Amino acid sequence: MSITEEGAALPGYEGETDPRDAVQRPRALEIGPLTLADLAAVMALEAVSFPSPWSLATYHSELTRNRRSRYLKVSPVPGTNPPALPALIAQGGFMRFGAEMHIVTIAVQPDWRGRSIGEWLLLALLALGREEGARTATLEVRVSNQVALRLYRKLSFAEVGYRRRYYPDREDARILELADLHTQHVWSPLRERFERLSSLMRRA
Ligand SMILES: CC(C)(COP(=O)(O)OP(=O)(O)OC[C@H]1O[C@@H](n2cnc3c(N)ncnc32)[C@H](O)[C@@H]1OP(=O)(O)O)[C@@H](O)C(=O)NCCC(=O)NCCS
């Protein structure tokens, strides 16, 4: 599906067909900066999301010492959601080196995957990086991670390279790139999709 085809990629937001919805579904979500107070939840999310999770020390250093890094989280809007919901629904981040932003992580809670939250968060990261001067976004992805690959391709990332045995367990990585982020030609359809998702996710 193209990112310009509106609306269709929002399972769980247009109807009440998911039996988990009655008790679990957040009614409104927001995106904000990840903070030290989120790190316990980040560790739990890492453990269920990645074969080689980052450590608490790595995240702590990223949030406190790495001036190139930016991390965002998706969380329920306070007051609009059932109290039992997790405070952290998703998180992701990038490092920026001049005009290049390198997306270093993105993860959505398993129960909330497939509801466009990862796409929304990735677009928010791109918007922030672009605002701060990025013209190109890059990332690595495991060759076996078909879900993430589809997400990146949907947002027009193209494969530009390959790293053999890149990960600690020796799995290979594909290198993907989204170039010319600063141009209207590339950014307009992404911005439209981001705005559309933002208004749907924030709806209480
Ligand atoms: C990858 C990840 C962040 C995607 O988040 P998500 O919220 O589930 O994805 P979305 O609902 O926003 O889906 C966006 C697109 O991703 C792809 N996608 C999502 N779920 C998919 C699935 N089960 N099968 C195939 N493609 C899928 C589709 O292209 C989808 O667009 P579409 O609905 O128009 O087809 C999430 O699966 C995750 O946290 N995975 C574990 C951590 C991880 O692998 N991170 C990436 C490291 S590089």
PDBQT file of the ligand as one rigid body, heavy atoms in Angstrom, charges set to zero:
ROOT
HETATM    1  C1  LIG A 301       8.726  -3.258  13.230  1.00  0.00    +0.000 C 
HETATM    2  C2  LIG A 301       7.661  -2.648  14.141  1.00  0.00    +0.000 C 
HETATM    3  C3  LIG A 301       8.254  -1.418  14.850  1.00  0.00    +0.000 C 
HETATM    4  C4  LIG A 301       6.456  -2.209  13.274  1.00  0.00    +0.000 C 
HETATM    5  O1  LIG A 301       5.510  -1.548  14.091  1.00  0.00    +0.000 OA
HETATM    6  P1  LIG A 301       3.947  -1.779  13.924  1.00  0.00    +0.000 P 
HETATM    7  O2  LIG A 301       3.252  -0.760  14.741  1.00  0.00    +0.000 OA
HETATM    8  O3  LIG A 301       3.605  -3.187  14.178  1.00  0.00    +0.000 OA
HETATM    9  O4  LIG A 301       3.757  -1.510  12.350  1.00  0.00    +0.000 OA
HETATM   10  P2  LIG A 301       2.551  -0.730  11.679  1.00  0.00    +0.000 P 
HETATM   11  O5  LIG A 301       1.253  -1.234  12.177  1.00  0.00    +0.000 OA
HETATM   12  O6  LIG A 301       2.819   0.733  11.781  1.00  0.00    +0.000 OA
HETATM   13  O7  LIG A 301       2.678  -1.190  10.159  1.00  0.00    +0.000 OA
HETATM   14  C5  LIG A 301       3.300  -0.377   9.187  1.00  0.00    +0.000 C 
HETATM   15  C6  LIG A 301       3.703  -1.262   8.014  1.00  0.00    +0.000 C 
HETATM   16  O8  LIG A 301       4.641  -2.246   8.467  1.00  0.00    +0.000 OA
HETATM   17  C7  LIG A 301       4.393  -3.473   7.757  1.00  0.00    +0.000 C 
HETATM   18  N1  LIG A 301       3.850  -4.474   8.697  1.00  0.00    +0.000 N 
HETATM   19  C8  LIG A 301       3.391  -4.287   9.932  1.00  0.00    +0.000 A 
HETATM   20  N2  LIG A 301       3.017  -5.466  10.498  1.00  0.00    +0.000 NA
HETATM   21  C9  LIG A 301       3.238  -6.400   9.559  1.00  0.00    +0.000 A 
HETATM   22  C10 LIG A 301       3.063  -7.820   9.513  1.00  0.00    +0.000 A 
HETATM   23  N3  LIG A 301       2.582  -8.506  10.569  1.00  0.00    +0.000 N 
HETATM   24  N4  LIG A 301       3.435  -8.490   8.392  1.00  0.00    +0.000 NA
HETATM   25  C11 LIG A 301       3.943  -7.828   7.333  1.00  0.00    +0.000 A 
HETATM   26  N5  LIG A 301       4.130  -6.473   7.302  1.00  0.00    +0.000 NA
HETATM   27  C12 LIG A 301       3.768  -5.786   8.396  1.00  0.00    +0.000 A 
HETATM   28  C13 LIG A 301       3.350  -3.136   6.716  1.00  0.00    +0.000 C 
HETATM   29  O9  LIG A 301       4.018  -2.614   5.585  1.00  0.00    +0.000 OA
HETATM   30  C14 LIG A 301       2.586  -2.049   7.398  1.00  0.00    +0.000 C 
HETATM   31  O10 LIG A 301       1.873  -1.227   6.522  1.00  0.00    +0.000 OA
HETATM   32  P3  LIG A 301       0.396  -1.701   5.997  1.00  0.00    +0.000 P 
HETATM   33  O11 LIG A 301      -0.407  -1.929   7.244  1.00  0.00    +0.000 OA
HETATM   34  O12 LIG A 301      -0.064  -0.569   5.176  1.00  0.00    +0.000 OA
HETATM   35  O13 LIG A 301       0.619  -2.958   5.235  1.00  0.00    +0.000 OA
HETATM   36  C15 LIG A 301       7.144  -3.686  15.181  1.00  0.00    +0.000 C 
HETATM   37  O14 LIG A 301       6.737  -4.836  14.515  1.00  0.00    +0.000 OA
HETATM   38  C16 LIG A 301       8.154  -4.060  16.249  1.00  0.00    +0.000 C 
HETATM   39  O15 LIG A 301       8.239  -3.447  17.302  1.00  0.00    +0.000 OA
HETATM   40  N6  LIG A 301       8.948  -5.136  15.978  1.00  0.00    +0.000 N 
HETATM   41  C17 LIG A 301       9.990  -5.593  16.913  1.00  0.00    +0.000 C 
HETATM   42  C18 LIG A 301      11.179  -4.661  16.935  1.00  0.00    +0.000 C 
HETATM   43  C19 LIG A 301      11.779  -4.475  15.548  1.00  0.00    +0.000 C 
HETATM   44  O16 LIG A 301      11.934  -5.410  14.778  1.00  0.00    +0.000 OA
HETATM   45  N7  LIG A 301      12.152  -3.207  15.245  1.00  0.00    +0.000 N 
HETATM   46  C20 LIG A 301      12.759  -2.852  13.972  1.00  0.00    +0.000 C 
HETATM   47  C21 LIG A 301      14.229  -3.068  14.039  1.00  0.00    +0.000 C 
HETATM   48  S1  LIG A 301      15.036  -2.643  12.504  1.00  0.00    +0.000 SA
ENDROOT
TORSDOF 0
